Amino acid sequence: MADFSVRSDSVDVEQIMRQIRARIREKRGVDYTEAELQQLANVKLDKFLDPRGIGSDLVDQFRRHRVVSPEPPKFVFEDTTLYDTHRGLLRTIRKILHPILKLFINPNPLIHAMHVQAQVNAEFHRRFRQREEMDPLFYEVIHNLVLEVTRLGIEVHNLKMRTESLSSRLDFDERRGRSLEQVVQYRPGALQRPAGATGQTPGPSPAPMAAQPSEGGRPPAGVPEGGRLDGGTGPGGERRRRRRRRRRRPGQTMADAAGASSAPHGATGPAGSAGSPGPAPADGESDGPDEGASDQ
Amino acid sequence: MKIAVAVQRYGADISGGAELHARYITERLARHAEVEVLTTCARDYITWRNELPAGDDTVNGIRVRRFPVSRPRNTDDFGRRSQLVFERRHSMADELAWLESEGPTSPALIRHIRRVRDAFDFFVFFSYRYPHAWHGARAVPDKAVLVPTAERDTAAGLSIFPAVFRSVRALMFNSLEERALLQGVSGGPIPGVVVGVGSEIPERTQPWRFRKKFHVKRPFAIYIGRIDENKGCAELFAFFERYAVMYPQGLDLVLVGSRVLEVPKHPRVRYVGFLSDEDKFDALAAADLLIMPSPFESLSMVALEAWALGKPVLANGRCDVLRGQCVRSHGGLYYETFEEFAEALYALEASGPLAGPLGRSGREFFRRHYTWPVIERKYLEMFDRLKREPAPAHAVPLPGWLARRRRNLRPAREIVDAVPRGPVVA
């Protein structure tokens, strides 16, 4: 609608019609380009309609029915036909005697009936011919429909595949997200490890701890004002230790695991698991969510 | 001034286009002159059966004289003769027989016109294609004014008519396209002026009354007229059903008028039957636009009424007259294909940018050309001019008995097809 340019009340109908026609042309162009139309016109039904695949004998039926009927004899009956002859004299005599004939019989209804019959025949044949001429058109229409259905089928198939791909990517992203959540959540654990285990400076780093939410999203209960968290005592500390044990891989020592979980202090994301023996990103991506899931 | 109006049918309840046109003009001229109507006893335009009593009558204060039709129409005979003169080489006798076969044939009416020719200043004949106009105009050529109400139909190509067009004092055309058609078939200029007809537009309409009475809630386009295939309704239905699929939130279609063609059962197509003038104008005022799908019109009065109410019109572009009126008035759009129909209908919705300006242009066009003072003035000026100018001698005589029977005339269809198509843009 916004395409029409109307300046106040000075409308020009012919200009509007030109705009409408341009829009129609434009729409057609969007639906089918000239090349596509050409392609549609050239491609035959047989190419798309495989009777073995679809279970239809449409093509054969069309072929069977495309027969041209023979021309029926043409019969024209006018008011002069009864008296017609190639002999001019005889025709004149008949015309002269016509009033006498009308004394005995009335030929007008006969003439009228025959005339109407001739018209009916002509009309019937015309319609029949029209129908025959329409058959190839129907063939073409069906052909184009099959073409479109095939095209839509392919499109639907592609869309299904895209949907599957998207859902698997979404699934992956969810798992990755959970994995990252786990990594951040276990940062406090790194504070509890023995000071000499990694050779790093022992002692807590209270500021991040205070900001870290608990599982329920609230600030962790029992965090002292000074920010020191006693992870080694109490039920919370026991639970974390259990988790840490579960996360430890075969062949991985407690110290390794602690080193891995402390890494995020300096690194970001899954790269924090670089201290583990396996390939870092893969491990971080695949193992994390499973662990998180078991915890929740 | 005394004026006789001769028309094939006449009555307050007769609503054919030419007949209504004749009644409106008669009632308006009666304010300025003494007017009498000469007509037949027929009511039905298919059979021309004598249904009204012969003799004097009064319709809306106008004196009406009715004359009996000599025989009803034989449709088979008429069809056969039409086929002959429209499609094959034929003679003038064939054309005259066609004219008699078409009807309404009323020798008493023609005799009366001859008898009272001196009692009237002018005889205004409506509809060129009927015997009363052809014989009547030949009976009083020096006083005859013809309102042809011609559409682009094949009968216009018959050779018996151009002589009448040239012999009458003036023709009152409905549109520029009608004049171009009749000049085309006559092979040269013919005297006359483009006038048209006005309409009784109510001072105030109440769209909500129509919506309430007929429970119409959604916005709609309206068609007013006979629901008939000849009026393009079959194509309209087919197009609208496709449009409804394309625009599920688009306009509904409301149909008003007598029904000859079956109306499709569609949730967005509503047939409300034949309406009184009050309801009709309320409906028109409630509509977003008027659709005129007819391919043959000499002047669409309902289109003029829509413009008078400031409603745009969507017309069949294959009808030269409607298309020309839309182009000249800037009051409507036209279509020839479904794509154009759908786009134009969408563009003309009241909420769109076109409906307002087009409606206003249409109203201005109506006000300038089709209000009653304008129409009356054109008629009266024409009568004044004809009074001042000398009348031509006689009607063109018919050829002799043998010449009339010579089959040397081209089919009427060929002649009409040879006349250039398209709107006349002044």
Contacts between the chains, C-beta under 8 A, distances in Angstrom:
chain1	res1	chain2	res2	distance
A	1	B	346	7.3
A	1	B	347	6.5
A	1	B	352	5.0
A	1	B	353	6.3
A	2	B	353	7.6
A	4	B	347	6.2
A	4	B	352	7.9
A	4	B	353	5.8
A	4	B	354	5.9
A	6	B	353	5.3
A	6	B	354	6.3
A	6	B	357	5.5
A	8	B	357	7.4
A	9	B	357	5.0
A	9	B	360	5.6
A	9	B	361	6.8
A	10	B	357	7.8
A	11	B	330	5.0
A	11	B	354	7.1
A	11	B	357	4.5
A	11	B	358	5.8
A	11	B	361	5.7
A	12	B	330	6.7
A	13	B	326	5.6
A	13	B	327	5.3
A	13	B	330	5.2
A	13	B	331	7.9
A	13	B	332	7.0
A	13	B	333	6.3
A	13	B	334	7.9
A	13	B	358	7.6
A	14	B	327	6.0
A	16	B	333	6.3
A	16	B	347	7.4
A	16	B	354	6.7
A	17	B	333	6.4
A	17	B	334	7.0
A	17	B	340	7.7
A	17	B	344	7.9
A	20	B	333	7.3
A	20	B	340	6.2
A	20	B	343	4.7
A	20	B	344	6.0
A	20	B	347	6.7
A	21	B	340	7.1
A	23	B	343	6.1
A	24	B	339	4.5
A	24	B	340	6.8
A	24	B	343	6.0
A	27	B	339	7.8
A	112	B	76	6.9
A	112	B	80	7.3
A	115	B	80	6.5
A	116	B	76	7.4
A	116	B	80	8.0
A	119	B	83	7.6
